């Protein structure tokens, strides 16, 4: 994996991150209750291979230490951010 975007607070990115990322955390009854609060998470992005133009792997880090992975395999607009 190749780091594409630095780790930042999820809340600082606003609408840049698809709503489905937040909804997947909030509505998942199979994860710990602290992990269901997007405001507790940091996010970083990676490219799976050098040829990728934009990140396709997103890792959400909960304050408890758990990580939640999201993958974007389509050609839709993929979120990208710079260091703050």
LINLIN-V550397 format. One record per pair of residues at least 12 apart in sequence whose C-alpha atoms are under 10 Angstrom apart, sorted by sequence separation. I is the first residue (numbers start at 1). J is the second residue. D is the distance in Angstrom with one decimal. If there is no record, write none. Layout:
i=I j=J d=D
i=I j=J d=D
This chain:
i=10 j=22 d=9.2
i=24 j=36 d=8.4
i=25 j=37 d=6.9
i=26 j=38 d=7.1
i=45 j=57 d=5.7
i=46 j=58 d=6.4
i=57 j=69 d=7.1
i=58 j=70 d=5.0
i=59 j=71 d=8.8
i=23 j=36 d=8.8
i=25 j=38 d=6.7
i=44 j=57 d=8.5
i=45 j=58 d=4.5
i=46 j=59 d=8.2
i=57 j=70 d=6.0
i=58 j=71 d=6.2
i=22 j=36 d=8.5
i=23 j=37 d=9.6
i=24 j=38 d=9.5
i=44 j=58 d=5.9
i=45 j=59 d=6.3
i=56 j=70 d=8.2
i=57 j=71 d=4.8
i=58 j=72 d=8.2
i=22 j=37 d=8.2
i=23 j=38 d=8.6
i=43 j=58 d=6.9
i=44 j=59 d=5.5
i=45 j=60 d=8.9
i=56 j=71 d=5.6
i=57 j=72 d=6.6
i=22 j=38 d=5.8
i=25 j=41 d=10.0
i=43 j=59 d=5.6
i=44 j=60 d=6.7
i=55 j=71 d=9.0
i=56 j=72 d=4.9
i=57 j=73 d=8.8
i=21 j=38 d=8.8
i=22 j=39 d=9.2
i=42 j=59 d=8.2
i=43 j=60 d=4.4
i=44 j=61 d=8.3
i=55 j=72 d=8.1
i=56 j=73 d=6.5
i=41 j=59 d=9.6
i=42 j=60 d=5.6
i=43 j=61 d=6.1
i=54 j=72 d=9.9
i=55 j=73 d=9.8
i=56 j=74 d=8.8
i=22 j=41 d=9.9
i=41 j=60 d=6.0
i=42 j=61 d=5.0
i=43 j=62 d=8.9
i=56 j=75 d=9.7
i=40 j=60 d=9.6
i=41 j=61 d=5.2
i=42 j=62 d=6.7
i=58 j=78 d=9.9
i=40 j=61 d=8.2
i=41 j=62 d=4.5
i=42 j=63 d=8.0
i=54 j=75 d=9.6
i=57 j=78 d=9.7
i=58 j=79 d=9.2
i=38 j=60 d=8.8
i=40 j=62 d=5.7
i=41 j=63 d=6.2
i=55 j=77 d=10.0
i=56 j=78 d=7.2
i=38 j=61 d=9.6
i=39 j=62 d=8.9
i=40 j=63 d=5.7
i=41 j=64 d=9.2
i=48 j=71 d=9.8
i=54 j=77 d=8.8
i=55 j=78 d=6.6
i=56 j=79 d=8.9
i=38 j=62 d=8.2
i=39 j=63 d=9.5
i=40 j=64 d=8.7
i=41 j=65 d=9.6
i=43 j=67 d=9.4
i=45 j=69 d=9.8
i=54 j=78 d=6.5
i=55 j=79 d=7.4
i=56 j=80 d=9.9
i=35 j=60 d=9.6
i=37 j=62 d=8.6
i=41 j=66 d=9.6
i=42 j=67 d=9.5
i=43 j=68 d=9.3
i=44 j=69 d=10.0
i=45 j=70 d=9.5
i=46 j=71 d=9.8
i=53 j=78 d=9.7
i=54 j=79 d=8.0
i=55 j=80 d=7.0
i=17 j=43 d=9.7
i=35 j=61 d=8.8
i=36 j=62 d=9.1
i=41 j=67 d=9.0
i=43 j=69 d=9.7
i=45 j=71 d=9.8
i=54 j=80 d=7.2
i=11 j=38 d=7.5
i=12 j=39 d=9.4
i=35 j=62 d=5.9
i=41 j=68 d=9.5
i=10 j=38 d=7.1
i=11 j=39 d=5.8
i=34 j=62 d=7.6
i=35 j=63 d=8.1
i=9 j=38 d=9.5
i=10 j=39 d=6.7
i=11 j=40 d=8.6
i=34 j=63 d=8.0
i=35 j=64 d=7.8
i=9 j=39 d=7.9
i=10 j=40 d=8.1
i=11 j=41 d=7.9
i=12 j=42 d=9.3
i=13 j=43 d=9.3
i=34 j=64 d=7.4
i=35 j=65 d=9.5
i=9 j=40 d=8.2
i=10 j=41 d=5.7
i=11 j=42 d=8.1
i=12 j=43 d=10.0
i=35 j=66 d=7.8
i=9 j=41 d=6.2
i=10 j=42 d=5.0
i=11 j=43 d=9.3
i=32 j=64 d=9.4
i=34 j=66 d=9.8
i=35 j=67 d=9.0
i=8 j=41 d=8.7
i=9 j=42 d=4.2
i=10 j=43 d=5.6
i=35 j=68 d=8.8
i=45 j=78 d=10.0
i=8 j=42 d=5.3
i=9 j=43 d=6.2
i=10 j=44 d=8.9
i=32 j=66 d=9.2
i=45 j=79 d=8.6
i=46 j=80 d=9.8
i=7 j=42 d=6.3
i=8 j=43 d=5.6
i=9 j=44 d=9.0
i=25 j=60 d=9.6
i=31 j=66 d=9.7
i=45 j=80 d=7.8
i=6 j=42 d=9.8
i=7 j=43 d=5.3
i=8 j=44 d=6.6
i=44 j=80 d=9.5
i=45 j=81 d=8.9
i=6 j=43 d=7.9
i=7 j=44 d=4.2
i=8 j=45 d=9.9
i=21 j=58 d=9.5
i=31 j=68 d=9.7
i=44 j=81 d=9.3
i=5 j=43 d=8.8
i=6 j=44 d=5.4
i=7 j=45 d=7.6
i=22 j=60 d=9.9
i=5 j=44 d=5.7
i=6 j=45 d=6.9
i=21 j=60 d=9.1
i=4 j=44 d=8.0
i=5 j=45 d=4.9
i=6 j=46 d=9.0
i=3 j=44 d=8.0
i=4 j=45 d=5.5
i=5 j=46 d=6.7
i=3 j=45 d=6.3
i=4 j=46 d=4.8
i=5 j=47 d=9.2
i=2 j=45 d=8.7
i=3 j=46 d=4.4
i=4 j=47 d=6.1
i=25 j=68 d=8.6
i=1 j=45 d=9.5
i=2 j=46 d=5.3
i=3 j=47 d=6.4
i=4 j=48 d=9.7
i=24 j=68 d=9.9
i=1 j=46 d=6.0
i=2 j=47 d=5.1
i=3 j=48 d=8.9
i=1 j=47 d=5.8
i=2 j=48 d=6.4
i=24 j=70 d=9.6
i=1 j=48 d=4.9
i=2 j=49 d=6.8
i=21 j=68 d=9.9
i=1 j=49 d=6.4
i=2 j=50 d=7.2
i=21 j=69 d=9.7
i=1 j=50 d=8.5
i=4 j=53 d=9.5
i=5 j=54 d=9.6
i=21 j=70 d=7.5
i=2 j=52 d=9.7
i=4 j=54 d=7.5
i=5 j=55 d=7.8
i=10 j=60 d=8.0
i=4 j=55 d=6.0
i=9 j=60 d=9.4
i=10 j=61 d=9.2
i=3 j=55 d=8.2
i=4 j=56 d=9.2
i=7 j=59 d=8.9
i=8 j=60 d=9.7
i=9 j=61 d=9.2
i=2 j=55 d=8.7
i=4 j=57 d=9.3
i=5 j=58 d=9.2
i=7 j=60 d=9.0
i=8 j=61 d=9.7
i=1 j=55 d=9.9
i=3 j=57 d=9.4
i=4 j=58 d=9.7
i=7 j=61 d=8.9
i=1 j=56 d=10.0
i=2 j=57 d=9.6
i=1 j=57 d=8.6
i=18 j=77 d=9.8
i=18 j=78 d=9.0
i=17 j=78 d=8.6
i=18 j=79 d=8.0
i=16 j=78 d=9.1
i=17 j=79 d=6.1
i=16 j=79 d=6.1
i=17 j=80 d=8.8
i=15 j=79 d=9.7
i=16 j=80 d=8.0
i=17 j=81 d=9.9
i=16 j=81 d=8.6
i=13 j=79 d=9.5
i=13 j=80 d=9.7
i=13 j=81 d=8.1
i=12 j=84 d=9.4
i=8 j=81 d=9.2
i=5 j=79 d=9.3
i=6 j=80 d=9.6
i=7 j=81 d=9.7
i=8 j=82 d=9.4
i=5 j=80 d=6.5
i=6 j=81 d=7.8
i=7 j=82 d=9.6
i=8 j=83 d=7.7
i=4 j=80 d=7.8
i=5 j=81 d=5.9
i=6 j=82 d=6.9
i=7 j=83 d=8.1
i=8 j=84 d=8.0
i=4 j=81 d=8.5
i=5 j=82 d=6.2
i=6 j=83 d=5.9
i=7 j=84 d=9.9
i=4 j=82 d=8.9
i=5 j=83 d=7.3
i=6 j=84 d=8.9
